[in-house]
Each structure stands twice: as C-alpha cells, then as structure tokens.
Amino acid sequence: MWLFVFFDLPTETPKDRKNYRIFRDKLQKDGFLMQQYSVYIRHCMSGENTDLHIKRVKSFVPEKGNVIILQITDKQFANMLQLFGKLS
C-alpha cells in the first residue's frame, strides 16, 4: 500500500509556521517523502503497517488546517502519470 498525505496548513502567524514545520518534520521522521509541496507519500508493507502510520499522522495533526490521508495499492500507484513542464 501507499499512503498519501495532502495538507493545507495556515502559515499566517509565527505559531502557524512553527506548527507547519513540526507537522512536516514529523512526516519526514515517519518515513514520508515529499512528492509535491504539501503532498507526502510513504510505502507500507502491510495493512497493519498502514494502520500504524495512519494513527501516527492523526496523532500529530495541528489544530488548524486540513489534512487528507489517501491509501492506494501498489498497482494503482504504478499507474500514476507524472508530467513535467519545461524549465525556463
């Protein structure tokens, strides 16, 4: 399974920015890699492992903002199409 974490967190105040950094750092410490800004992904070897990482993410979601967790299979992940624009 693959876990995707999408998030929109406020960054208006110094406290908001600190909470954003803490959330992002905890995702990275839990093995998530940045796919795009505010989109992090992680591979999980089993359903139990997936559940563990979902619980971890839930435990450190900031009080403000929006976090979405999506899980997909390896086969679905393999069908992902990634497009890149030209560099200026």
C-alpha positions as CSV (number, residue, x, y, z in Angstrom):
1,M,0.0,0.0,0.0
2,W,1.0,3.6,-0.5
3,L,-0.1,6.4,1.8
4,F,-0.6,9.9,0.5
5,V,-0.8,12.8,3.0
6,F,-2.2,16.1,1.5
7,F,-2.3,19.1,3.7
8,D,-3.2,22.8,3.7
9,L,-2.0,24.4,6.9
10,P,-2.1,28.1,7.8
11,T,1.2,30.0,7.8
12,E,-0.1,33.4,8.8
13,T,1.4,33.7,12.3
14,P,4.7,32.6,13.7
15,K,2.8,30.0,15.7
16,D,1.2,28.7,12.5
17,R,4.5,28.5,10.7
18,K,6.0,26.6,13.7
19,N,3.1,24.1,13.6
20,Y,3.6,23.7,9.9
21,R,7.3,22.9,10.3
22,I,6.6,20.5,13.2
23,F,4.0,18.6,11.2
24,R,6.2,18.4,8.1
25,D,9.2,17.3,10.2
26,K,7.2,14.6,11.9
27,L,6.0,13.3,8.5
28,Q,9.6,13.1,7.3
29,K,10.8,11.3,10.5
30,D,8.0,8.8,10.0
31,G,9.4,8.0,6.5
32,F,7.2,10.1,4.3
33,L,8.9,11.7,1.2
34,M,7.8,14.9,-0.4
35,Q,6.0,14.2,-3.7
36,Q,5.0,17.8,-4.2
37,Y,4.6,20.8,-1.9
38,S,2.1,19.7,0.8
39,V,1.9,16.2,-0.7
40,Y,3.9,13.5,1.1
41,I,4.0,9.8,0.3
42,R,5.1,6.6,2.1
43,H,5.1,2.9,1.1
44,C,3.7,0.4,3.6
45,M,4.4,-3.3,3.5
46,S,1.2,-4.5,5.1
47,G,-2.3,-3.4,6.2
48,E,-1.1,-3.4,9.9
49,N,1.8,-1.2,8.9
50,T,-0.5,1.1,7.0
51,D,-2.8,1.4,10.0
52,L,0.2,2.2,12.3
53,H,1.3,5.1,10.1
54,I,-2.2,6.5,9.7
55,K,-2.5,6.5,13.5
56,R,0.8,8.3,13.8
57,V,-0.2,11.0,11.3
58,K,-3.5,11.5,13.1
59,S,-1.6,12.0,16.4
60,F,0.3,15.0,15.2
61,V,-2.2,16.8,13.0
62,P,-2.2,20.5,14.0
63,E,-5.3,22.0,15.5
64,K,-5.7,24.3,12.4
65,G,-5.7,23.3,8.8
66,N,-6.8,20.5,6.6
67,V,-5.1,17.1,6.3
68,I,-6.2,14.3,3.9
69,I,-4.9,10.7,4.0
70,L,-5.3,8.5,1.0
71,Q,-4.2,4.9,0.7
72,I,-3.8,3.2,-2.7
73,T,-2.5,-0.2,-3.8
74,D,0.9,-0.7,-5.5
75,K,-0.9,-1.4,-8.8
76,Q,-2.8,1.9,-8.6
77,F,0.5,3.7,-7.7
78,A,2.2,2.1,-10.7
79,N,-0.5,3.7,-13.0
80,M,0.3,7.2,-11.8
81,L,1.2,9.5,-14.6
82,Q,3.7,12.3,-13.7
83,L,4.1,15.2,-16.1
84,F,6.7,17.9,-16.1
85,G,6.7,21.3,-17.8
86,K,9.7,22.8,-19.5
87,L,12.2,24.6,-17.3
88,S,12.5,28.3,-18.0
